[in-house]
Amino acid sequence: MLGALAATNAVALGLGDIELKSALNQPLNAEVELLSATESELEELKVMVASPQAFANAGIERPLFLAKLKFDVTQNAEGKPVVRVTSRDVVREPFLDFLLELSWSKGRLLREYTVL
């Protein structure tokens, strides 16, 4: 009971939905909302496509195109923290399925995203 009284509302960093801002045959431009992110977490956050082993464990194919994706932690037009996902090359596939990996001093997070 004492442990329950001492517990605080711990809020962990999370990933929201992906918002696609580009179309087929255009370079990829998308944003993923960062949920419950503190300033210190945002400063040390590293974002990347997950490892080939993580893709294999999830049963997802890992096309070479994913290595060309760029990830930036920034703010959207509303001032909320987001991961901006972009590419220089046009996306010719009708859908793109990938695992996004976030790592920081307090944890690691993987999430699958599919964009059409």
Protein Blocks (a to p, Z undefined) as FASTA:
>chain_A
ZZmmmpccdddddddddddfbdehiacddddddehiafklmmmpccddddfklmmmnopa
cdfklmmpccdddddfkopacdddddfbdcfbfbdcdddddddfkbccddddddZZ
